[in-house]
Amino acid sequence: MPIEFSRERWEVVLENNRRWWRRELGRPLLQIALNGLPPDRPEPATPRVSKATTAYDLRYSPEQIADRWDWEQSRVRWIGDGFPHVWLDFGAGALAAFLGGEARPGLETIWFYPGEHEGRALTELRLPFRPDNPVLQRVADIGRAAGERWQGLVQVGMTDLGGTLDVLSTFRPGERLLLDLYDDPENVKRLAWEIHEAWFQAYDLLDGVLRPPNPGCSSWPGLFSECRSYMLQCDFAYMLGPDMFDEFVKPELARACERLKGRAFYHLDGVGQLPHLDSLLSIEALDGVQWIPGAGQRPVEEWPDVYRKIRDAGKLIQVFGTPRTLDTLARQLGSAESIVIMMGGNVADEAEYRACVKKYGGE
């Protein structure tokens, strides 16, 4: 069967997203994807692209990858504010590969190594943007093929460029970058701003490829915006104290938020990042926070103080969860208005998810 979505549905999704970003929707955004629709054609031979490694395998053309995505999307029903979307999965922090690093695909993920920069001293390291980088061109080619395939019916999301210091840590692996913060802070800052510029040059190049046929912008979580948007991050900050975060991370992060013009979220990943939350929330141009407690921690709905702090600062909240997750957060916060929740389930349980949509005022 063809993808179960329409241009008319897209108009509803667009308007609801506009109102949510303006804090005018009066309810949460409910992005719900239900898998399990029967396919109407054989499964393509191209492996699942969601494992990231397929995108690097040059045996498969961009058109074959788009066809595999099309088959997978045809097996999903979107309800509430859900919409068909894919993202260009080249591993977390693919910008490192664009800057001369080496990408080594594994079975389920991508690992990045210094590549051509192996062994270079911090003072010798230069990371300028190179638009002819073959990995970057591969990303663009797949994005272009997907856009041509769907002509805006499926939102094609930006690849995971990574956080600035996360990318730098590829070229200063192990504990080197931590030592650099003490031994040569000025060169760390120089390289952070060099990567910052390369990040936005890569973003602009790919946005120029993706935007013409697409309804708007999205990245790996599927959070949608009609204008420039991204889920920013700095996983390296897990190992930093508040003072070092404010010195080495916050200035560049604040500038990135400004350049995204108020559609910037931050990926707050793990309890080690909670000491930075107050500092993050003081960034005026940061629009919202995604809280991921991390492996072995309490589930997302059991952190009411974190969500209250985010909401009290006037920021939006993005979570992954279930109807129960949303019910808990709504009870803890008094309402669920500032939340966008991504839910995944099976069409066999559609009644439960439609009841959730109805409960929270969706269509």
C-alpha positions as semicolon CSV with decimal commas, in nm:
position;residue;x (nm);y (nm);z (nm)
1;M;0,000;0,000;0,000
2;P;0,118;0,358;-0,045
3;I;0,221;0,569;0,251
4;E;-0,089;0,632;0,461
5;F;-0,077;1,009;0,476
6;S;-0,200;1,305;0,271
7;R;-0,119;1,666;0,188
8;E;-0,433;1,768;0,377
9;R;-0,307;1,595;0,692
10;W;0,020;1,780;0,653
11;E;-0,164;2,113;0,664
12;V;-0,315;2,019;1,000
13;V;0,023;1,905;1,135
14;L;0,186;2,228;1,018
15;E;-0,074;2,448;1,186
16;N;-0,060;2,254;1,514
17;N;0,319;2,280;1,518
18;R;0,307;2,653;1,451
19;R;0,072;2,706;1,743
20;W;0,273;2,477;1,975
21;W;0,599;2,663;1,910
22;R;0,415;2,991;1,984
23;R;0,275;2,840;2,307
24;E;-0,079;2,885;2,169
25;L;-0,190;2,525;2,109
26;G;-0,327;2,471;2,460
27;R;-0,234;2,102;2,462
28;P;0,069;1,878;2,407
29;L;0,188;1,770;2,066
30;L;0,127;1,395;2,028
31;Q;0,353;1,242;1,766
32;I;0,235;0,882;1,746
33;A;0,362;0,619;1,502
34;L;0,194;0,277;1,496
35;N;0,378;0,001;1,315
36;G;0,240;-0,320;1,173
37;L;0,042;-0,231;0,861
38;P;0,070;-0,513;0,606
39;P;0,303;-0,436;0,314
40;D;0,165;-0,447;-0,038
41;R;0,498;-0,542;-0,196
42;P;0,795;-0,761;-0,110
43;E;1,050;-0,628;0,133
44;P;1,340;-0,463;-0,055
45;A;1,679;-0,634;-0,048
46;T;1,841;-0,316;0,087
47;P;1,897;-0,363;0,465
48;R;1,727;-0,143;0,720
49;V;1,882;0,201;0,704
50;S;1,795;0,277;1,067
51;K;2,099;0,073;1,172
52;A;2,309;0,360;1,031
53;T;2,562;0,133;0,865
54;T;2,367;0,088;0,540
55;A;2,406;0,456;0,457
56;Y;2,785;0,410;0,434
57;D;2,763;0,100;0,216
58;L;2,821;0,220;-0,140
59;R;2,673;-0,100;-0,280
60;Y;2,335;0,062;-0,223
61;S;2,241;0,364;-0,428
62;P;2,062;0,663;-0,274
63;E;1,753;0,560;-0,469
64;Q;1,764;0,207;-0,322
65;I;1,792;0,352;0,028
66;A;1,496;0,583;-0,037
67;D;1,298;0,283;-0,164
68;R;1,375;0,090;0,155
69;W;1,256;0,387;0,360
70;D;0,941;0,406;0,147
71;W;0,861;0,041;0,220
72;E;0,909;0,096;0,595
73;Q;0,699;0,414;0,594
74;S;0,416;0,231;0,416
75;R;0,385;0,003;0,719
76;V;0,323;0,288;0,966
77;R;0,001;0,466;1,065
78;W;0,043;0,814;1,213
79;I;-0,219;0,946;1,449
80;G;-0,252;1,260;1,657
81;D;0,020;1,500;1,543
82;G;0,234;1,223;1,397
83;F;0,371;1,250;1,045
84;P;0,592;1,037;0,819
85;H;0,959;1,114;0,867
86;V;1,304;0,961;0,828
87;W;1,646;1,097;0,911
88;L;1,986;1,071;0,751
89;D;2,146;0,839;1,004
90;F;2,523;0,850;0,961
91;G;2,603;0,799;1,327
92;A;2,612;1,038;1,621
93;G;2,857;1,318;1,545
94;A;2,893;1,265;1,170
95;L;3,052;1,609;1,137
96;A;3,375;1,444;1,250
97;A;3,376;1,240;0,928
98;F;3,311;1,556;0,725
99;L;3,624;1,713;0,879
100;G;3,866;1,437;0,792
101;G;3,789;1,183;1,061
102;E;3,739;0,816;0,985
103;A;3,397;0,654;1,017
104;R;3,397;0,281;1,096
105;P;3,050;0,128;1,067
106;G;2,974;-0,150;1,313
107;L;2,673;-0,378;1,329
108;E;2,449;-0,128;1,506
109;T;2,636;0,200;1,518
110;I;2,918;0,412;1,376
111;W;3,249;0,479;1,549
112;F;3,457;0,783;1,463
113;Y;3,838;0,806;1,476
114;P;4,094;1,083;1,408
115;G;4,158;0,962;1,052
116;E;4,390;1,199;0,866
117;H;4,442;1,396;1,189
118;E;4,587;1,100;1,380
119;G;4,881;1,202;1,598
120;R;4,855;1,575;1,542
121;A;4,927;1,801;1,835
122;L;4,648;2,026;1,952
123;T;4,838;2,332;1,829
124;E;4,867;2,179;1,480
125;L;4,507;2,069;1,450
126;R;4,300;2,256;1,191
127;L;3,942;2,156;1,109
128;P;3,812;2,372;0,824
129;F;3,491;2,287;0,640
130;R;3,538;2,098;0,315
131;P;3,219;2,079;0,109
132;D;3,369;1,817;-0,123
133;N;3,414;1,565;0,160
134;P;3,287;1,227;0,025
135;V;3,087;1,138;0,338
136;L;2,911;1,475;0,331
137;Q;2,835;1,427;-0,037
138;R;2,692;1,082;0,036
139;V;2,461;1,234;0,299
140;A;2,349;1,500;0,053
141;D;2,293;1,248;-0,226
142;I;2,069;1,029;-0,009
143;G;1,878;1,330;0,119
144;R;1,829;1,453;-0,236
145;A;1,705;1,113;-0,357
146;A;1,457;1,090;-0,068
147;G;1,329;1,440;-0,136
148;E;1,280;1,363;-0,503
149;R;1,104;1,037;-0,415
150;W;0,842;1,189;-0,183
151;Q;0,817;1,556;-0,282
152;G;0,734;1,662;0,072
153;L;0,504;1,378;0,176
154;V;0,774;1,239;0,408
155;Q;0,987;1,477;0,615
156;V;1,358;1,400;0,566
157;G;1,556;1,495;0,876
158;M;1,906;1,637;0,913
159;T;2,191;1,400;0,994
160;D;2,329;1,396;1,351
161;L;2,612;1,648;1,321
162;G;2,705;1,612;1,688
163;G;2,804;1,857;1,959
164;T;3,107;2,082;1,909
165;L;3,321;1,933;2,187
166;D;3,190;1,586;2,108
167;V;3,330;1,626;1,758
168;L;3,657;1,763;1,894
169;S;3,684;1,462;2,126
170;T;3,699;1,241;1,815
171;F;4,030;1,404;1,730
172;R;4,149;1,414;2,094
173;P;4,024;1,070;2,208
174;G;4,038;0,912;2,548
175;E;4,129;1,158;2,820
176;R;4,328;1,389;2,593
177;L;4,060;1,653;2,556
178;L;4,000;1,662;2,932
179;L;4,370;1,729;2,985
180;D;4,367;1,989;2,707
181;L;4,112;2,193;2,902
182;Y;4,377;2,246;3,168
183;D;4,694;2,239;2,958
184;D;4,589;2,449;2,659
185;P;4,244;2,603;2,706
186;E;4,294;2,868;2,436
187;N;4,353;2,613;2,162
188;V;4,050;2,416;2,279
189;K;3,841;2,730;2,242
190;R;3,995;2,806;1,904
191;L;3,903;2,462;1,776
192;A;3,557;2,475;1,933
193;W;3,476;2,789;1,735
194;E;3,635;2,641;1,421
195;I;3,406;2,339;1,455
196;H;3,113;2,571;1,529
197;E;3,162;2,741;1,192
198;A;3,205;2,408;1,013
199;W;2,890;2,281;1,185
200;F;2,679;2,562;1,044
201;Q;2,837;2,537;0,701
202;A;2,747;2,167;0,693
203;Y;2,400;2,245;0,828
204;D;2,342;2,512;0,563
205;L;2,463;2,289;0,282
206;L;2,239;1,999;0,384
207;D;1,947;2,227;0,464
208;G;1,977;2,364;0,111
209;V;1,945;2,010;-0,023
210;L;1,662;1,902;0,209
211;R;1,450;2,215;0,240
212;P;1,309;2,266;-0,113
213;P;1,086;1,954;-0,121
214;N;1,041;1,914;0,256
215;P;0,771;2,070;0,476
216;G;1,033;2,200;0,721
217;C;1,324;2,089;0,940
218;S;1,377;1,796;1,174
219;S;1,664;1,595;1,316
220;W;1,704;1,255;1,481
221;P;1,421;1,280;1,742
222;G;1,164;1,377;1,477
223;L;1,087;1,713;1,638
224;F;0,947;1,930;1,358
225;S;0,977;2,299;1,275
226;E;0,894;2,487;0,958
227;C;1,206;2,700;1,003
228;R;1,565;2,622;1,105
229;S;1,576;2,393;1,406
230;Y;1,801;2,136;1,570
231;M;1,851;1,917;1,877
232;L;2,183;2,055;2,004
233;Q;2,401;1,858;2,241
234;C;2,730;1,827;2,425
235;D;2,760;1,478;2,569
236;F;3,119;1,561;2,664
237;A;2,971;1,798;2,925
238;Y;2,882;1,491;3,134
239;M;3,247;1,497;3,247
240;L;3,261;1,870;3,324
241;G;3,180;2,073;3,631
242;P;2,958;2,382;3,608
243;D;3,250;2,626;3,586
244;M;3,407;2,444;3,294
245;F;3,070;2,407;3,126
246;D;3,019;2,782;3,144
247;E;3,367;2,847;3,009
248;F;3,400;2,588;2,732
249;V;3,044;2,490;2,633
250;K;2,790;2,761;2,708
251;P;2,924;3,049;2,491
252;E;2,932;2,838;2,175
253;L;2,600;2,674;2,259
254;A;2,432;3,012;2,316
255;R;2,561;3,135;1,980
256;A;2,430;2,820;1,809
257;C;2,086;2,882;1,962
258;E;2,089;3,238;1,831
259;R;2,181;3,121;1,482
260;L;1,890;2,875;1,489
261;K;1,662;3,170;1,569
262;G;1,472;3,034;1,868
263;R;1,404;2,681;1,742
264;A;1,687;2,516;1,934
265;F;1,647;2,226;2,175
266;Y;1,917;2,074;2,396
267;H;1,970;1,701;2,441
268;L;2,026;1,674;2,818
269;D;2,168;1,323;2,830
270;G;2,227;1,158;3,167
271;V;2,234;1,260;3,531
272;G;2,589;1,393;3,490
273;Q;2,444;1,682;3,291
274;L;2,189;1,790;3,552
275;P;2,439;2,028;3,721
276;H;2,432;2,229;3,396
277;L;2,055;2,264;3,373
278;D;2,030;2,604;3,543
279;S;2,301;2,742;3,316
280;L;2,131;2,600;3,007
281;L;1,796;2,744;3,103
282;S;1,949;3,091;3,129
283;I;2,020;3,086;2,752
284;E;1,743;3,307;2,619
285;A;1,750;3,167;2,265
286;L;1,722;2,805;2,383
287;D;1,364;2,705;2,317
288;G;1,342;2,367;2,489
289;V;1,506;2,067;2,653
290;Q;1,495;1,693;2,591
291;W;1,573;1,504;2,913
292;I;1,716;1,151;2,881
293;P;1,792;1,006;3,229
294;G;2,029;0,740;3,091
295;A;2,074;0,367;3,132
296;G;1,999;0,231;3,478
297;Q;1,818;0,546;3,592
298;R;1,454;0,604;3,682
299;P;1,220;0,633;3,381
300;V;1,152;0,972;3,226
301;E;0,827;1,031;3,415
302;E;0,996;1,004;3,754
303;W;1,187;1,332;3,736
304;P;0,921;1,592;3,819
305;D;1,168;1,847;3,958
306;V;1,359;1,848;3,628
307;Y;1,045;1,910;3,423
308;R;0,914;2,177;3,660
309;K;1,243;2,362;3,637
310;I;1,234;2,347;3,256
311;R;0,876;2,467;3,237
312;D;0,922;2,739;3,501
313;A;1,203;2,879;3,284
314;G;0,955;2,915;2,998
315;K;1,107;2,635;2,791
316;L;0,938;2,356;2,596
317;I;0,985;1,985;2,677
318;Q;1,039;1,686;2,448
319;V;1,008;1,328;2,574
320;F;0,976;0,975;2,441
321;G;0,715;0,765;2,618
322;T;0,367;0,618;2,638
323;P;0,020;0,744;2,727
324;R;0,107;0,663;3,088
325;T;0,417;0,883;3,062
326;L;0,207;1,176;2,945
327;D;-0,057;1,123;3,212
328;T;0,210;1,126;3,483
329;L;0,377;1,441;3,353
330;A;0,044;1,620;3,316
331;R;-0,043;1,535;3,676
332;Q;0,297;1,645;3,806
333;L;0,303;1,973;3,613
334;G;-0,065;2,058;3,627
335;S;-0,100;2,034;3,248
336;A;0,085;1,893;2,948
337;E;0,073;2,206;2,732
338;S;0,447;2,261;2,685
339;I;0,527;1,898;2,600
340;V;0,586;1,720;2,273
341;I;0,586;1,344;2,322
342;M;0,698;1,082;2,072
343;M;0,512;0,752;2,110
344;G;0,566;0,432;1,916
345;G;0,336;0,131;1,922
346;N;0,156;-0,125;1,712
347;V;-0,163;-0,087;1,511
348;A;-0,311;-0,365;1,725
349;D;-0,313;-0,115;2,015
350;E;-0,453;0,174;1,812
351;A;-0,761;0,219;2,034
352;E;-0,541;0,296;2,337
353;Y;-0,345;0,562;2,149
354;R;-0,655;0,719;1,995
355;A;-0,805;0,746;2,343
356;C;-0,492;0,934;2,450
357;V;-0,525;1,172;2,155
358;K;-0,888;1,239;2,240
359;K;-0,811;1,288;2,611
360;Y;-0,559;1,562;2,535
361;G;-0,768;1,743;2,274
362;G;-0,607;1,616;1,956
363;E;-0,780;1,505;1,637
